[in-house]
Amino acid sequence: MTDQTRSAAAALSITSVFDSGNIVVEGIDGTTATLSIRKDNESDFFQWFHFRAAAPAGTALTLRITGLAASAYPDGWADYGACVSEDRETWRRATSSYDVNEAGGTLTVRYTLESDAAWFAYFAPYSLERHHDLVAQAGACDGVTLRQLGFSLDGRPIDCLELGTGAKPIWFIARQHPGESMAEWWMEGALDMLTDPGNVHARKLLAACRIYIVPNMNPDGSTRGHLRTNAAGVNLNREWHAPSAERSPEVLCVRDRMDETGVAFAMDVHGDEAIPAVFLAGFEGIPSIKDAQLASFRKYRDTLAVRTPDFQTRLGYPEARPGKANLSMATAQLAERYGAVAMTLEMPFKDNVDMPDPAQGWSPERSMQLARDCLATLAEMVEEI
Ligand SMILES: [Zn+2]
């Protein structure tokens, strides 16, 4: 090794050239890196980051992610800790602070390496390889069909797992917004429970329902390291009133399958950047709203709140006024089009402020457990849906 390569090896280096990677290196000075986040392709949205920092074990890193006042959700950075992992299995929170007045809004992350590299991300990533593992493993279970409903703009399959022998059509979809990786961790928890023959809640659901699960609505955005859009910069959760092969084939193929199956109950799984809580949003403003439909949604929500301290009803989005629902969004469109009990589940990027975990914040493990609680709650009241 020459002196030159030795000094190069000792320096801090940063890369994001991998699945769901996103970072721009503005400059590196010693152990301090100045960074920014790349916008979604053909879009102004940005918030998701995922990169690898390499330096000798013991190095105290200072990572400055700048320009965040212009990000999609600037309120997402206060009281937020960046996710970090050295083994890419356990994700913890690094000490982080946000200064709105520094370099257009800067999140400063401080972390001392225990080994020679660490991975940092907005939330614990869920890779496309893991997605393939998930659908392969679930699809191999008895009674489960893996159906490709169509293809994304970049040509990736839109996977749907179908299971259950009952008549009631139940849909779960996730990751319309690809940076909300907790939504696919939730799906892993859901599929793990539903394919466990020893789980009585699952058995009850599978006897009463035909369940359709789309673990990743937006594989192109996921692998491109997008926050909110597909390969063409389209926000899929604003396409449900008129999906098209040109802009949003991901939504079109799912909605076409829903037209074939009908929808009695639907949950669209997301993450929220700013609100430190888990909550549900409903369909209050749809034109055809029915009392029984709304009562079932509220009963589901309130029952879930009793079941798990990780869910609450105090924090959330304001309800749409009568007739003012946005029918381009999945929840409102599914409630209107099929009369479904439809809902949007939001999990935090930060933490559950009522039950904080300083080490991990909101995590893959809690996302998976929440899925089990959501399914068990549905099993409790499935006769009423
Ligand atoms: Zn979302």
Residues whose N, C-alpha, C, O or C-beta is under 5 A from the ligand:
A	BS01	ZN	H177 E180 H270 G271
